[in-house]
Amino acid sequence: MSDSLKVRGCRWIDVPGASDARGSVNFLEFGQALDFQPRRIFWLHHVARGQWRGRHGHRESELVFVALNGHCRVHLDDGTVQETVRLDDPARALYMAPWVWHELTDFAADTAVMVIASSPYEEAEYLRDYDVFKREVKGRAR
């Protein structure tokens, strides 16, 4: 798996941790691995076979995705470049800046994904129409 992502504003974060005979522990420390102070944490789980989550972009929120269990695919789109990655390792988080359209698909039955957000939920901050997202991203590039 390549460490660099092509979509602008997205990158992998190596999540520090430790393992011994008892198992593993991983952690994200605010101000170190996370460049923002989390304002909301939520998790996706028991996603029905063939269903998706996301399918939107954000004007302001930064997000970090961590597969706590199982795996899924994350489709990323910055308005120019599109890329699909597999989220499957609790020791590797996916950082996503604002202005990235994202969709999570192909969830394994046992998948749980934690999402850490830089802002509280605010519906007006979401871009839920892909054509509007593309138009606003293009307008920002001017």
C-alpha positions as CSV (number, residue, x, y, z in Angstrom):
1,M,0.0,0.0,0.0
2,S,1.4,3.4,-1.0
3,D,1.8,5.9,1.8
4,S,1.1,9.0,-0.3
5,L,-2.4,9.9,-1.5
6,K,-3.2,11.7,-4.7
7,V,-6.3,13.6,-3.6
8,R,-5.4,17.1,-2.3
9,G,-5.9,17.4,1.5
10,C,-5.8,13.7,2.3
11,R,-3.0,11.7,4.0
12,W,-2.4,8.6,6.1
13,I,-1.6,9.0,9.8
14,D,0.4,6.3,11.5
15,V,-1.3,5.7,14.8
16,P,1.1,4.9,17.5
17,G,0.6,1.9,19.7
18,A,2.0,-1.1,21.4
19,S,1.4,-4.8,21.3
20,D,2.2,-7.7,23.7
21,A,0.8,-11.1,24.5
22,R,-2.4,-9.5,25.9
23,G,-3.2,-7.7,22.6
24,S,-2.7,-4.2,21.1
25,V,-3.5,-0.6,22.0
26,N,-3.4,2.4,19.7
27,F,-4.0,6.1,20.5
28,L,-4.2,9.5,18.9
29,E,-2.9,12.4,20.9
30,F,-4.4,15.8,20.4
31,G,-1.8,18.3,19.2
32,Q,0.5,15.6,17.9
33,A,-1.0,13.2,15.4
34,L,-4.2,15.3,15.2
35,D,-3.7,18.8,13.9
36,F,-7.1,20.0,15.3
37,Q,-9.0,19.8,18.5
38,P,-11.8,17.3,18.1
39,R,-15.3,18.7,18.5
40,R,-17.2,15.5,17.6
41,I,-16.6,11.8,17.5
42,F,-19.0,9.3,15.9
43,W,-18.7,5.8,14.6
44,L,-20.2,3.8,11.8
45,H,-21.2,0.1,12.4
46,H,-23.6,-2.5,11.3
47,V,-23.8,-1.0,7.9
48,A,-26.1,-3.2,5.8
49,R,-24.6,-5.2,2.9
50,G,-24.4,-3.1,-0.2
51,Q,-25.1,0.2,1.6
52,W,-22.9,3.3,1.7
53,R,-22.1,6.1,4.1
54,G,-20.9,9.6,3.5
55,R,-21.5,10.6,-0.1
56,H,-20.9,14.3,0.7
57,G,-18.2,16.9,1.2
58,H,-17.6,19.5,3.9
59,R,-16.9,23.2,3.7
60,E,-15.1,23.4,7.0
61,S,-14.8,20.1,8.8
62,E,-11.6,18.1,8.9
63,L,-12.1,14.4,9.5
64,V,-10.0,11.4,10.6
65,F,-11.3,7.9,9.9
66,V,-10.1,4.9,11.8
67,A,-11.2,1.3,11.1
68,L,-11.6,-0.1,14.6
69,N,-12.7,-3.5,13.2
70,G,-13.2,-4.9,9.7
71,H,-12.7,-2.9,6.5
72,C,-14.3,-0.8,3.9
73,R,-13.4,1.3,0.9
74,V,-13.2,5.1,1.0
75,H,-13.7,6.9,-2.3
76,L,-12.1,10.4,-2.2
77,D,-12.5,13.2,-4.7
78,D,-11.1,16.8,-4.5
79,G,-13.0,18.0,-7.6
80,T,-10.1,17.1,-9.9
81,V,-8.5,13.9,-8.7
82,Q,-10.4,10.8,-7.6
83,E,-8.9,7.9,-5.5
84,T,-10.1,4.9,-3.7
85,V,-8.3,3.5,-0.6
86,R,-9.0,0.6,1.7
87,L,-9.5,1.4,5.4
88,D,-8.6,-1.7,7.3
89,D,-5.9,-1.1,9.9
90,P,-6.5,0.4,13.4
91,A,-2.9,1.5,13.4
92,R,-3.4,3.7,10.3
93,A,-5.9,6.5,10.2
94,L,-7.1,8.5,7.1
95,Y,-7.0,12.3,7.4
96,M,-9.3,14.3,5.2
97,A,-9.3,18.0,4.8
98,P,-12.4,20.1,3.9
99,W,-13.5,20.3,0.3
100,V,-13.1,16.5,-0.3
101,W,-16.1,14.5,-1.5
102,H,-16.1,11.1,0.2
103,E,-18.1,7.9,0.2
104,L,-17.5,4.7,2.2
105,T,-18.6,1.5,0.5
106,D,-18.0,-2.3,0.6
107,F,-18.2,-2.7,4.3
108,A,-17.3,-6.1,5.7
109,A,-20.0,-7.5,8.0
110,D,-18.0,-6.7,11.2
111,T,-16.7,-3.3,10.3
112,A,-16.7,-0.4,12.8
113,V,-15.2,3.0,11.7
114,M,-14.6,5.8,14.2
115,V,-14.7,9.3,12.7
116,I,-13.1,12.3,14.5
117,A,-14.3,15.7,13.4
118,S,-12.9,19.1,13.9
119,S,-16.4,20.7,14.2
120,P,-19.8,19.9,15.7
121,Y,-22.6,18.8,13.3
122,E,-23.9,21.7,11.3
123,E,-26.1,20.8,8.3
124,A,-25.3,24.0,6.4
125,E,-21.6,23.0,6.4
126,Y,-22.4,19.8,4.3
127,L,-22.3,19.6,0.5
128,R,-24.7,16.8,-0.3
129,D,-25.1,17.5,-4.0
130,Y,-22.1,16.4,-6.1
131,D,-22.8,19.0,-8.8
132,V,-22.9,21.8,-6.2
133,F,-19.7,20.4,-4.7
134,K,-17.9,20.5,-8.0
135,R,-19.2,24.0,-8.7
136,E,-18.1,25.4,-5.3
137,V,-14.7,23.7,-5.5
138,K,-14.1,25.2,-9.0
139,G,-15.2,28.6,-7.7
140,R,-12.6,28.3,-4.8
141,A,-9.8,27.6,-7.3
142,R,-10.2,31.0,-9.0
